[in-house]
Amino acid sequence: MVIEKTNQVWSTDITYIKLEKGFVYLAAIIDWHSKKILSWKLSNTMDTTLVTTVLNEALTLYPTPEIFNTDQGSQYTSYVHTQKLKDNGIVISMDGVGRATDNIVIERFWRSAKVERIYLNQYNTIKELKEDVIDYMEFYNYRRFHETLEYKKPMSVYHESLKINKEIFNTLEKNVA
């Protein structure tokens, strides 16, 4: 499938991060076209509330995607999560069992976040980790150049795509009238 515009396909996943005493979970949603992280949350539990909170925030802040890709984790196959997608007219796409490549965009983001920041630090508390994740998300969305985006930043590509989509819509609307 060719991804041609922002908000065409979103992906989500959960990763774990080691603290001094235990683990916490980071869930995030990424836009496939721009690579922009739309929403994220840290939690000490990996449950439906975590992923639904991230989804609700993204749907509140951004236009509804056409397709939403996840793995087949119980959080993502739960009634509350799938029903939220259906209620918004979003096509649900789930990876085949053992096919992480179907969700490659978010998996690649986890790799970048961990190699560029998380593995370089030791976190004693969730508060320390959260402050660093906030800083990394700002860096990633606004300042990090991406080779796959022709060395542009995710936020720039996201806004450029929205502008182009609006111009195309306005042209089409004029031609119909």
Secondary structure, 3 states (H helix, E strand, C coil): CCCCCCCCEEEEEEEEEEECCEEEEEEEEEECCCCCEEEEEEECCCCHHHHHHHHHHHHHHCCCCCEEEECCCHHHHCHHHHHHHHHCCCEEEECCCCCHHHHHHHHHHHHHHHHHCHHHCCCCCHHHHHHHHHHHHHHHHHCCCEHHHCCECHHHHHHHHHHHHHHHHHHHHHHHC
